[in-house]
């Protein structure tokens, strides 16, 4: 470059360069953002996959001006850095299967969610991010039922109240309320049970959604449907 010096930085090839913004514990040692340490414990890290592998994919481009040096194959990292707000990244991270079955007067819906591709928990980053599983059942005899599971890191403030805005996560006295996120390489199995008559047809609808509302309201809320499926179960008794 004619405008500034150019030097190779080994740090920028390592996941450690991401830790400055993606790892934070408060003064009491409470984990607020732990994406880097989650990656450190993952199979991705043990297999040599860095953050850049998934979030800064390679593309064909000139590394330097061809007038200076010509290379037969030149590849550089993209700087888009897609994350949880990218449906493509969410599809790479999670796999979902649903298996509904009857058990007497109940309908049992087994849902398996596998963190197959993310080298960190899902969701990760700011605690305001959530993955929400919703299963709705409608029957031919007019009955409806719903169940939800939320996968998230929940924090509480110094008074014990739930934190709903990202900016409140860094206040004094913040503590961990719960952490139900799906860890790297983890498989989560949910068995949801609904009362359904054996002679009724049941319509089962599954949705897996990603949500982030950094200010706690709808004005800047991101809502992405990661996966949806609908199944029909015929009566068990003719």
C-alpha positions as CSV (number, residue, x, y, z in Angstrom):
1,X,0.0,0.0,0.0
2,X,1.2,3.5,-0.8
3,X,-0.9,4.8,2.2
4,X,0.4,2.7,5.1
5,X,2.8,0.0,6.1
6,X,1.7,-3.6,5.5
7,X,2.7,-6.5,7.8
8,X,1.6,-10.1,8.4
9,X,-0.3,-10.7,11.7
10,X,-0.4,-14.2,12.9
11,X,-2.9,-13.2,15.6
12,X,-5.5,-12.4,12.9
13,X,-5.4,-16.1,11.8
14,X,-6.3,-17.3,15.3
15,X,-9.5,-17.4,17.3
16,X,-7.8,-15.4,20.0
17,X,-8.3,-12.3,18.0
18,X,-12.1,-12.6,18.6
19,X,-11.8,-13.0,22.3
20,X,-11.5,-9.3,23.0
21,X,-15.2,-8.7,22.1
22,X,-16.6,-12.3,22.6
23,X,-15.4,-13.1,26.1
24,X,-16.4,-11.2,29.2
25,X,-17.0,-11.9,32.9
26,X,-18.0,-9.2,35.3
27,X,-16.2,-8.2,38.5
28,X,-17.9,-11.0,40.4
29,X,-16.8,-13.6,37.9
30,X,-20.2,-14.0,36.4
31,X,-20.0,-15.2,32.7
32,X,-21.8,-12.7,30.5
33,X,-20.3,-13.5,27.1
34,X,-18.3,-16.8,26.8
35,X,-18.2,-17.5,23.0
36,X,-14.4,-17.9,23.0
37,X,-14.2,-20.2,26.0
38,X,-17.0,-22.3,24.6
39,X,-15.0,-22.7,21.4
40,X,-11.9,-23.6,23.4
41,X,-13.8,-26.7,24.8
42,X,-15.4,-27.7,21.5
43,X,-14.5,-30.4,19.0
44,X,-14.1,-27.6,16.5
45,X,-11.1,-26.2,18.4
46,X,-9.6,-29.6,18.9
47,X,-10.0,-30.3,15.2
48,X,-8.2,-27.0,14.2
49,X,-11.4,-25.1,13.2
50,X,-11.0,-21.4,14.1
51,X,-13.7,-18.8,14.3
52,X,-12.5,-17.5,11.0
53,X,-13.3,-21.0,9.4
54,X,-17.0,-20.5,9.9
55,X,-17.4,-16.7,10.0
56,X,-14.8,-15.5,7.5
57,X,-15.0,-17.8,4.6
58,X,-12.4,-17.7,1.7
59,X,-13.1,-16.3,-1.7
60,X,-11.0,-15.8,-4.9
61,X,-9.4,-12.4,-5.0
62,X,-6.1,-10.7,-5.5
63,X,-4.0,-10.6,-2.3
64,X,-1.9,-7.9,-3.7
65,X,-2.1,-5.7,-6.8
66,X,-1.4,-8.0,-9.8
67,X,1.1,-5.5,-11.1
68,X,3.2,-6.1,-8.0
69,X,2.9,-9.9,-7.8
70,X,0.8,-12.3,-9.9
71,X,-0.4,-15.5,-8.2
72,X,-2.2,-18.4,-9.9
73,X,-4.5,-18.9,-7.0
74,X,-5.3,-16.1,-4.5
75,X,-7.8,-16.4,-1.8
76,X,-8.7,-13.9,0.9
77,X,-11.1,-14.0,3.9
78,X,-14.5,-12.4,3.5
79,X,-15.3,-9.8,6.1
80,X,-19.1,-10.2,6.3
81,X,-18.7,-12.2,9.6
82,X,-22.3,-13.7,9.6
83,X,-23.6,-14.9,13.0
84,X,-26.9,-15.7,14.7
85,X,-28.9,-13.2,12.5
86,X,-28.0,-15.3,9.4
87,X,-30.4,-18.1,8.5
88,X,-27.7,-19.9,6.6
89,X,-25.4,-19.9,9.7
90,X,-28.3,-21.1,11.9
91,X,-29.0,-24.0,9.4
92,X,-25.3,-24.9,9.6
93,X,-25.4,-24.9,13.4
94,X,-28.6,-26.8,14.2
95,X,-30.3,-30.0,13.1
96,X,-33.9,-30.8,14.2
97,X,-36.0,-34.0,14.0
98,X,-39.5,-34.6,15.2
99,X,-41.1,-38.0,16.0
100,X,-44.7,-37.9,17.2
101,X,-46.3,-41.1,18.5
102,X,-49.3,-42.1,20.6
103,X,-49.2,-43.5,24.1
104,X,-52.8,-44.4,25.2
105,X,-54.7,-41.1,25.6
106,X,-51.6,-39.0,25.1
107,X,-49.7,-37.8,22.1
108,X,-45.9,-37.8,22.7
109,X,-43.8,-35.5,20.5
110,X,-40.1,-36.3,20.6
111,X,-37.9,-33.5,19.3
112,X,-34.1,-33.8,18.9
113,X,-32.0,-30.7,18.5
114,X,-28.4,-31.2,17.7
115,X,-25.7,-28.6,17.7
116,X,-24.0,-30.1,14.7
117,X,-22.0,-27.2,13.3
118,X,-21.3,-24.4,15.8
119,X,-18.1,-24.4,17.7
120,X,-19.9,-22.7,20.6
121,X,-23.2,-22.8,22.4
122,X,-26.4,-21.9,20.5
123,X,-27.3,-19.2,21.0
124,X,-24.1,-17.5,22.0
125,X,-23.0,-13.9,22.5
126,X,-25.2,-11.4,24.3
127,X,-27.6,-13.1,26.7
128,X,-30.6,-11.4,25.0
129,X,-30.4,-14.0,22.2
130,X,-32.8,-16.9,22.4
131,X,-33.7,-20.1,20.5
132,X,-37.3,-21.0,21.1
133,X,-38.9,-24.4,20.3
134,X,-42.7,-24.2,19.9
135,X,-45.0,-27.2,19.3
136,X,-48.7,-26.8,18.7
137,X,-51.3,-29.6,18.5
138,X,-54.8,-29.3,16.9
139,X,-57.2,-32.2,17.0
140,X,-60.2,-33.2,14.9
141,X,-62.4,-32.9,18.0
142,X,-61.7,-29.2,18.4
143,X,-58.9,-29.3,21.0
144,X,-55.7,-27.3,21.0
145,X,-52.5,-27.4,23.1
146,X,-49.1,-25.8,23.0
147,X,-45.7,-26.3,24.6
148,X,-42.5,-24.2,24.4
149,X,-38.9,-24.6,25.4
150,X,-36.5,-21.7,25.5
151,X,-32.7,-22.1,25.1
152,X,-30.9,-19.1,26.5
153,X,-28.6,-17.7,29.1
154,X,-30.8,-15.7,31.6
155,X,-29.3,-13.0,33.9
156,X,-30.8,-11.2,36.8
157,X,-30.0,-7.8,38.2
158,X,-28.8,-6.9,41.7
159,X,-32.4,-6.9,42.9
160,X,-33.0,-10.4,41.5
161,X,-35.2,-9.2,38.6
162,X,-34.8,-10.7,35.1
163,X,-32.7,-8.6,32.7
164,X,-34.5,-7.9,29.4
165,X,-32.1,-5.3,27.8
166,X,-28.6,-6.1,26.6
167,X,-27.3,-2.9,28.1
168,X,-28.3,-3.9,31.6
169,X,-26.0,-7.0,31.5
170,X,-23.0,-4.9,32.4
171,X,-24.4,-3.3,35.5
172,X,-23.0,-4.0,39.0
173,X,-24.5,-7.0,40.8
174,X,-25.6,-8.9,37.7
175,X,-25.9,-12.6,38.3
176,X,-26.6,-15.8,36.4
177,X,-30.2,-17.0,36.7
178,X,-30.1,-20.0,34.3
179,X,-28.3,-21.4,31.2
180,X,-30.3,-23.7,29.0
181,X,-28.4,-23.2,25.8
182,X,-27.3,-26.1,23.5
183,X,-23.6,-26.6,23.9
184,X,-21.2,-27.4,21.1
185,X,-21.6,-30.9,19.9
186,X,-24.6,-31.4,22.2
187,X,-27.8,-33.3,21.4
188,X,-30.9,-32.1,23.3
189,X,-34.0,-34.3,23.4
190,X,-37.4,-33.0,24.4
191,X,-40.4,-35.2,25.0
192,X,-43.6,-33.2,25.0
193,X,-46.8,-34.8,26.0
194,X,-50.3,-33.7,25.0
195,X,-53.7,-35.3,25.9
196,X,-55.3,-36.5,22.7
197,X,-58.2,-38.9,22.2
198,X,-57.1,-42.1,20.4
199,X,-60.0,-41.7,17.9
200,X,-59.0,-38.1,17.0
201,X,-56.8,-37.0,14.2
202,X,-54.0,-34.8,15.4
203,X,-52.2,-32.0,13.5
204,X,-48.7,-31.4,15.0
205,X,-46.8,-28.2,14.1
206,X,-43.2,-27.6,15.1
207,X,-41.3,-24.3,14.8
208,X,-37.8,-23.5,16.0
209,X,-37.1,-19.8,16.1
210,X,-34.2,-17.4,16.8
211,X,-35.0,-14.2,18.7
212,X,-32.9,-11.2,19.7
213,X,-34.4,-8.0,21.1
214,X,-31.4,-6.0,22.4
215,X,-33.6,-3.3,23.9
216,X,-36.3,-5.6,25.2
217,X,-38.9,-4.3,22.8
218,X,-40.3,-5.0,19.3
219,X,-38.7,-2.0,17.6
220,X,-35.4,-3.7,16.9
221,X,-36.4,-7.3,17.4
222,X,-35.0,-10.0,15.1
223,X,-37.2,-13.0,14.6
224,X,-36.0,-15.9,12.3
225,X,-37.7,-19.2,11.8
226,X,-34.9,-21.7,11.7
227,X,-37.0,-24.8,11.0
228,X,-40.7,-25.7,10.7
229,X,-42.5,-29.0,10.2
230,X,-46.1,-30.2,10.2
231,X,-47.2,-33.8,10.7
232,X,-50.7,-35.4,10.8
233,X,-51.4,-38.5,13.0
234,X,-54.5,-40.4,12.0
235,X,-56.7,-42.0,14.7
236,X,-55.2,-44.9,16.6
237,X,-58.7,-46.6,16.7
238,X,-60.5,-47.1,13.4
